[in-house]
Amino acid sequence: MDAGTLLKAARSQAGLSQRELARRAGTSQSAIAAVESGRKQPSVATLTRWLGATGRQLALETQETAVLRRRGAELVEVLTLAQALPFRPQRQLRFPKIPS
């Protein structure tokens, strides 16, 4: 995700206008608009400060971490589905007989 898309999403989710975000971040509305439209790229420090004004934090994630996060979400889905399956407890456990 590019900086402009990230900033616009964070601003929208915070319910802020470009003008209000600029006021909170100590910059101009035109600077916010330039980044959101892709005409300019902010430094990491500037993007961090602007995201902070929306109540968000900038976090970098490795590809491995992203894969683990996705797999964790899939595991939660599988466990949720398993809980929805009908379950009838048995008085005695049934198991296969193992020849000796």
Summary of the structure (lengths in Angstrom):
residues: 100
radius of gyration: 24.3
end to end distance: 60.1
largest distance: 80.4
contacts: 204
relative contact order: 0.12
helix: 60%
strand: 0%
